[in-house]
Amino acid sequence: MYDLSGLNDAQRKAVTTTEGPLLIIAGPGMGKTHTLVQRAIYLIEEKKVAAERIMIVTFTEKAAKELITRITNETAKRGIAINLNEMYIGTFHSLCLRMLKDNVEYTDLGKNYTVIEDYALKYLLLGKVAEFEKEIAGFKEFFVGRKYSNYWKKAAEIVKIANKLEEEAVNLDALADDEDEDIRMHAEIAKKYRQILEENNCIDFARIQSECYKMLKTHSEVLDKIRSQIEYIMVDEYQDTDYIQE
C-alpha cells in the first residue's frame, strides 16, 4: 500500500485522484511540487503505470531539473527502477522540441535546422534591420517616438512582436488586412521575421511550440502515435500557459 502519511488531506486527494481532469489551486510554498512528485510516484508504484506514459510539463529549466531530482531521489528511496530518459519531463519548449526531432519528416523544418538562442537571434536581426526599413513601408515611422533609436533595440522589439503573435497562433494574413495601421505593421514585421528565420534554417523558442502544434494538428498519424504513448499529463503553473501551450 502506498504510504500517504506525509501528506495532508487535500494532498492525498490530489495524489490519489488519477483519472479525469484535476485542478490544484494553492499559493506559494503550499507543497504543489511535492504533491506533483508524489502523484507521479503513486501512478508508477501503486497504479503500475509505465514511467514513459507520464508527461510532466514545467515552464523553466530550473523547475524541470528540480522535478527530475526529486523523482530520482524518491524512486531510489522506494527501490523503483525506472528510466527517466523515457519519461516526458521538461519545459514546454524541450518537450515540443523532442516531438519535433522524433517526427521531423512531418514538419516544414530543414534537415539540419538549428534552434537559435535569444542573443544570437537579436544579433542576426541586427544585420537585417535595414531590410525591414527597405521592404516594409512605414517601418521607420513606426519606431519614431518608441525609444527604439538604435538597431539593437529595434531588433529586440522585432523579436518581441513576432514571438507574441507566434505564441498566440495569430493569422498574419488576417492581421495584415486589419483597418488599424499599427496592427498591419505588426503583421508585416512578423512575416519578414519568419522569412529571415526560414532563410537561415533556424527556429526560435516561440516557433518550437507553434511548429509542434501545427504538426499535431495536421498529421493525425503523429498525434495518434503520441496519444498512444502518453496517458497522463501534469502541468506545473498551468495558469501561465499561452494559447499554443494550452
Salt bridges, closest charged atoms under 4 A:
ASP9 OD1 - ARG12 NH1 2.68
GLU45 OE1 - ARG78 NH1 2.95
GLU66 OE2 - ARG70 NH2 2.67
GLU74 OE1 - LYS77 NZ 3.62
GLU74 OE2 - ARG78 NE 2.90
ASP108 OD2 - LYS214 NZ 2.72
ASP118 OD2 - LYS122 NZ 3.02
GLU131 OE2 - LYS128 NZ 3.62
GLU131 OE1 - LYS192 NZ 2.93
GLU133 OE2 - LYS154 NZ 3.29
GLU135 OE1 - LYS192 NZ 2.98
GLU166 OE1 - ARG194 NE 3.21
GLU168 OE2 - LYS164 NZ 3.79
ASP173 OD1 - LYS191 NZ 2.95
ASP182 OD2 - ARG146 NH2 3.02
GLU211 OE2 - ARG207 NH2 2.92
GLU211 OE2 - LYS214 NZ 3.57
GLU231 OE1 - ARG53 NE 3.06
